[in-house]
Amino acid sequence: MMGYGAGMGFGYVWMFLIGLLVVLAIIALIKYIAK
């Protein structure tokens, strides 16, 4: 049960990191286009 919980937590961390990376990429793209 602990392993499963840890796996779920790890999955959420990955989803958060990927989401953050996508947001940063979109912001960078907007700034690049706006130049």
N, CA, C and O atoms as CSV, one atom per row, in Angstrom:
chain,resi,resn,atom,element,x,y,z
A,1,MET,N,N,0.835,-1.202,0.000
A,1,MET,CA,C,0.000,0.000,0.000
A,1,MET,C,C,0.878,1.262,0.000
A,1,MET,O,O,0.575,2.227,-0.703
A,2,MET,N,N,1.953,1.256,0.780
A,2,MET,CA,C,2.862,2.403,0.828
A,2,MET,C,C,3.483,2.637,-0.550
A,2,MET,O,O,3.571,3.771,-1.022
A,3,GLY,N,N,3.915,1.535,-1.187
A,3,GLY,CA,C,4.538,1.648,-2.505
A,3,GLY,C,C,3.572,2.257,-3.508
A,3,GLY,O,O,3.956,3.095,-4.324
A,4,TYR,N,N,2.313,1.828,-3.442
A,4,TYR,CA,C,1.300,2.352,-4.362
A,4,TYR,C,C,1.100,3.854,-4.126
A,4,TYR,O,O,1.010,4.635,-5.073
A,5,GLY,N,N,1.032,4.243,-2.854
A,5,GLY,CA,C,0.860,5.658,-2.502
A,5,GLY,C,C,2.034,6.478,-2.999
A,5,GLY,O,O,1.856,7.575,-3.529
A,6,ALA,N,N,3.248,5.938,-2.824
A,6,ALA,CA,C,4.454,6.640,-3.257
A,6,ALA,C,C,4.440,6.773,-4.782
A,6,ALA,O,O,4.829,7.808,-5.323
A,7,GLY,N,N,3.989,5.722,-5.470
A,7,GLY,CA,C,3.923,5.752,-6.928
A,7,GLY,C,C,2.957,6.825,-7.403
A,7,GLY,O,O,3.247,7.553,-8.352
A,8,MET,N,N,1.805,6.923,-6.741
A,8,MET,CA,C,0.818,7.938,-7.094
A,8,MET,C,C,1.396,9.327,-6.875
A,8,MET,O,O,1.239,10.212,-7.717
A,9,GLY,N,N,2.072,9.518,-5.731
A,9,GLY,CA,C,2.676,10.815,-5.418
A,9,GLY,C,C,3.707,11.188,-6.464
A,9,GLY,O,O,3.774,12.338,-6.897
A,10,PHE,N,N,4.512,10.211,-6.871
A,10,PHE,CA,C,5.548,10.440,-7.885
A,10,PHE,C,C,4.894,10.844,-9.205
A,10,PHE,O,O,5.393,11.724,-9.907
A,11,GLY,N,N,3.779,10.199,-9.537
A,11,GLY,CA,C,3.052,10.521,-10.765
A,11,GLY,C,C,2.552,11.956,-10.747
A,11,GLY,O,O,2.629,12.671,-11.745
A,12,TYR,N,N,2.032,12.369,-9.575
A,12,TYR,CA,C,1.535,13.744,-9.452
A,12,TYR,C,C,2.684,14.738,-9.607
A,12,TYR,O,O,2.522,15.788,-10.229
A,13,VAL,N,N,3.853,14.403,-9.035
A,13,VAL,CA,C,5.023,15.285,-9.137
A,13,VAL,C,C,5.409,15.442,-10.607
A,13,VAL,O,O,5.694,16.548,-11.067
A,14,TRP,N,N,5.417,14.326,-11.340
A,14,TRP,CA,C,5.772,14.380,-12.764
A,14,TRP,C,C,4.774,15.214,-13.546
A,14,TRP,O,O,5.163,16.014,-14.397
A,15,MET,N,N,3.463,15.032,-13.259
A,15,MET,CA,C,2.425,15.805,-13.942
A,15,MET,C,C,2.616,17.292,-13.667
A,15,MET,O,O,2.466,18.119,-14.567
A,16,PHE,N,N,2.950,17.633,-12.407
A,16,PHE,CA,C,3.168,19.029,-12.019
A,16,PHE,C,C,4.368,19.611,-12.762
A,16,PHE,O,O,4.300,20.722,-13.289
A,17,LEU,N,N,5.472,18.851,-12.802
A,17,LEU,CA,C,6.690,19.331,-13.468
A,17,LEU,C,C,6.464,19.523,-14.965
A,17,LEU,O,O,6.900,20.523,-15.536
A,18,ILE,N,N,5.785,18.569,-15.602
A,18,ILE,CA,C,5.521,18.669,-17.040
A,18,ILE,C,C,4.606,19.858,-17.324
A,18,ILE,O,O,4.816,20.595,-18.287
A,19,GLY,N,N,3.588,20.040,-16.475
A,19,GLY,CA,C,2.674,21.174,-16.637
A,19,GLY,C,C,3.414,22.495,-16.515
A,19,GLY,O,O,3.180,23.425,-17.286
A,20,LEU,N,N,4.319,22.568,-15.528
A,20,LEU,CA,C,5.107,23.785,-15.305
A,20,LEU,C,C,5.984,24.074,-16.526
A,20,LEU,O,O,6.105,25.219,-16.962
A,21,LEU,N,N,6.590,23.019,-17.064
A,21,LEU,CA,C,7.462,23.163,-18.233
A,21,LEU,C,C,6.663,23.670,-19.437
A,21,LEU,O,O,7.134,24.534,-20.177
A,22,VAL,N,N,5.460,23.134,-19.631
A,22,VAL,CA,C,4.602,23.558,-20.744
A,22,VAL,C,C,4.234,25.032,-20.596
A,22,VAL,O,O,4.280,25.789,-21.565
A,23,VAL,N,N,3.867,25.436,-19.372
A,23,VAL,CA,C,3.497,26.838,-19.116
A,23,VAL,C,C,4.680,27.756,-19.423
A,23,VAL,O,O,4.514,28.789,-20.071
A,24,LEU,N,N,5.866,27.380,-18.960
A,24,LEU,CA,C,7.064,28.192,-19.212
A,24,LEU,C,C,7.350,28.282,-20.710
A,24,LEU,O,O,7.722,29.345,-21.208
A,25,ALA,N,N,7.179,27.184,-21.420
A,25,ALA,CA,C,7.419,27.171,-22.863
A,25,ALA,C,C,6.438,28.100,-23.579
A,25,ALA,O,O,6.826,28.826,-24.494
A,26,ILE,N,N,5.170,28.079,-23.165
A,26,ILE,CA,C,4.150,28.941,-23.773
A,26,ILE,C,C,4.477,30.407,-23.514
A,26,ILE,O,O,4.376,31.234,-24.420
A,27,ILE,N,N,4.870,30.737,-22.282
A,27,ILE,CA,C,5.229,32.115,-21.930
A,27,ILE,C,C,6.420,32.572,-22.773
A,27,ILE,O,O,6.416,33.684,-23.302
A,28,ALA,N,N,7.431,31.722,-22.896
A,28,ALA,CA,C,8.620,32.061,-23.680
A,28,ALA,C,C,8.235,32.290,-25.143
A,28,ALA,O,O,8.751,33.205,-25.785
A,29,LEU,N,N,7.339,31.466,-25.665
A,29,LEU,CA,C,6.896,31.587,-27.056
A,29,LEU,C,C,6.156,32.906,-27.259
A,29,LEU,O,O,6.383,33.596,-28.252
A,30,ILE,N,N,5.273,33.260,-26.324
A,30,ILE,CA,C,4.519,34.517,-26.411
A,30,ILE,C,C,5.475,35.706,-26.388
A,30,ILE,O,O,5.334,36.637,-27.181
A,31,LYS,N,N,6.444,35.674,-25.482
A,31,LYS,CA,C,7.422,36.771,-25.388
A,31,LYS,C,C,8.232,36.863,-26.678
A,31,LYS,O,O,8.526,37.962,-27.147
A,32,TYR,N,N,8.593,35.718,-27.251
A,32,TYR,CA,C,9.372,35.686,-28.496
A,32,TYR,C,C,8.570,36.291,-29.654
A,32,TYR,O,O,9.102,37.062,-30.452
A,33,ILE,N,N,7.287,35.932,-29.734
A,33,ILE,CA,C,6.420,36.440,-30.806
A,33,ILE,C,C,6.163,37.938,-30.613
A,33,ILE,O,O,6.125,38.696,-31.582
A,34,ALA,N,N,5.987,38.354,-29.364
A,34,ALA,CA,C,5.658,39.753,-29.056
A,34,ALA,C,C,6.820,40.706,-29.345
A,34,ALA,O,O,6.620,41.915,-29.469
A,35,LYS,N,N,8.027,40.162,-29.451
A,35,LYS,CA,C,9.210,41.008,-29.677
A,35,LYS,C,C,9.109,41.786,-30.975
A,35,LYS,O,O,10.019,42.543,-31.314
